[in-house]
Amino acid sequence: MRIISVNVGRPVEADWAGQLGWTAIDKQAVTSRVAVHENGLAGDERADKEHHGSLEHAVYAYAREDYDWWVVELGRKLRSGRFGENLTTSGLDVNGAVIGERWRIGDAVLEVRGPRVPCVVFRNWMDEPGWVKRFTAAGRPGAYLSVVELGELGAGDEVEVVSRPEAGVTVADWFRARHGDKDALRRVLAVPGHDSRWDEMAERLLA
């Protein structure tokens, strides 16, 4: 399990980037090692800080294996960073990660916090018919990470899972349950101590 690409971006003006008109979704690979700060990677910025500026969204990871699936599905090449992720992984089941598990990469430690939810900017950036619906149906969202320990990381670094909750919700189940998948929601409800918001959703979906 390793990082094959580290990607950062800065906001640029774009007429397709929703109401804000600015986006930093176009992440480009860097070859040098990168400092990991509390709010993300050095050299990486966010345009929409209201929706993407939280410390729980400090770093976004996506698996090369999921890219390869999309390459076949879309019939086009997809470079690392195309989905706006900071870390492109290899050999790591990002969507099967448990919310709360921690990864050591270089000398930084990151914690899995939840899945990526597709937005209008992502839709317009990809320029694919029905993109949000297709991305959601595929159930390959990638994971947002928070920073637990500061440090540096770079392409080629191994990803070590240093801890994982004994009982928890995977990124994929969180994503599917949020979008109304009843089986995924039942798996979420089976986890002791789950957030009460899932019970509220269950009252609507499973009644």
N, C-alpha and C positions, 0 to 999 in steps of 0.2 A: 504494500500500500504506500503510495507516494504521490507527491505533487509533481505534475508534469508541466504546469504553466502557472505563473503568477501574473495577474493582470490588473492593471489600474487604469483609471480614466479621469478626465476633468470635464466639467460641464461645457457644453457647446450649445449655441442657439440653433433651434430646429423648428420649422413651422409645423411639424407633425408631432411634436412632443407635448401634446395636451395643452391645458390652459396655461401652464407655466411657460412653455415655449423654450425650455432649456432641458438638457438631459446629459447624463454622464454614463449612459448605458454602453457606449462603445469602449469596452475595456481592451487595452493592448498589452501584450506580453512584455515583461521586463526581464533582463538577463542578470541583473545584479540582485544581491540579497536585499530584502526590504524590511524595514522596521515595522513592528506591529504595535500600534498605539491602542489606547482604550477604545477609540472610536473607529478603528480600522487600520488599513495599511497606509504607510507613508506614500504620498503621491496620488492617493485615490480620494476623490471628492464626490459629493452627492449634489445634484441640482435640487431635487425635491426632498428637502430635509424634513418636511412635515410628515411624509409617509415613509421615508427611508432613512431618517436621521437618528433613529433610536439606537442605543447601545446594543440592543438585542439583534440588530441588523448590521453589526459592525463589519462582518465579512460574509461573503456569499460563496458557497462551494457547489460545483457541479461536476459530475463524473464523466470522463471521456467515454465510458461504455454507453452512457445514455445519449451522448452526442452521436455515437456511431449508430445507435438505433434510429435517431432522427435523420441521419444522413440517408438511410435506406427509405425511411418513411417519406421524406421530402424530396428525395432525388437531387440533392445539392450538397456541396461541400460546406462544412461548418467548422471554422477554426475555433480553437480554444479562446474563450473570452467573448464569443459571439452572443451568448445569452446574458452577458453582463456580469459574469461571475469573477470573483477575485482569485479563486483557487480552482484549477482544473485538476481533478484527481484521477488516479489509475489504480485499479485493484481494490477500491474501497466502495462498499455499498452505501452510498450517501443517503439514499432514500430509505434504507433499512436501519439507519442509525436511530438510536433511541433519544428522545428529547431529554437533555440533561447529561448525555455522555460527553466525555472530554477527550480531546485529541491533542497530543503534543506534536508540534511541527517545528523543526528547528529547536529553538529554546523558548518558543511561545506555547501557551496552552489556550485552546479555544473550546468553547462549549456549544453543543448543538442546541438551538433554541426553537426552531420551527421551520416549516417549508416556505418556499417562495410562492407568492400568490400573483398570477399574471395580471398585468395592468394594461391600460390603453397605450402607454408608451412602448411597452414590450411588443404589443400587437402591431403597432405601426412600424416599429423597428424591424420586425421580422418580415413584414409585408407578405404574409401567407393568408389565404382565405380561411376564415373561421379560426384564426390562430388561438385565441383564448380558449375556445371550446375544445380544440384539439389538444392543446397543452394540458388542460385540466383532465380530459378523458384519459390521456396517456399515463397519468399518475407518476410522472418523473420530474418532480418540482425542484430537486436540489435543496440544500439546507442553508439557512441563515445561522451564523455563529456569533457569539459574544466573546470578548477577550477576557480570559481569567488571569493569565500571566503575560506580561509584556515580553518582547524579545525580538528576534529576527528570524526570517524564513526565506526560502528560495526554491526555485525549481530543482527537482531532484531530491528534496528532503523526504524522508520517510514520514508516514503518518502513524503514530502509535496511539492506540486507544488506551488511555491510562485509567479510565473508570467508566462504568456504565451502570445505570440504575437496574436493580434486580427485577423490578417490574416497571414497565413504562410504555409509552406510546411512541411508535416509530414515526419518522417524518412522513412516510407515505400514508399511514393510517390517519394521522392528524389532517393531512391534506384531503384525503378522500372523505373523511367524516365531515369536514368543514363544508364540503360540496355535496352533502346529502347522501353519501353512501351508508346505508343502514348497517351493513355487516361491519364496516370499519368503525362506525359509531359504537356498535356493541362491544368491539374489542377495546375501544377507548373507555367505555363505561366499566369494563371488567378490571381496570387498573385501580388499585386502592389509592384513595386520596386524589382522584382526578378532580379537575377544576369544576366547580358547580355550573359553569356555563354550558358544559356538555350535557348536564341533566336537563337544562332548559331547552336545549336543542332536541334532546330525546323526547321530551314531552310533545314537541311539534311533529317530529318525524316518525316516532314509533307508537304513537297513540293508536 
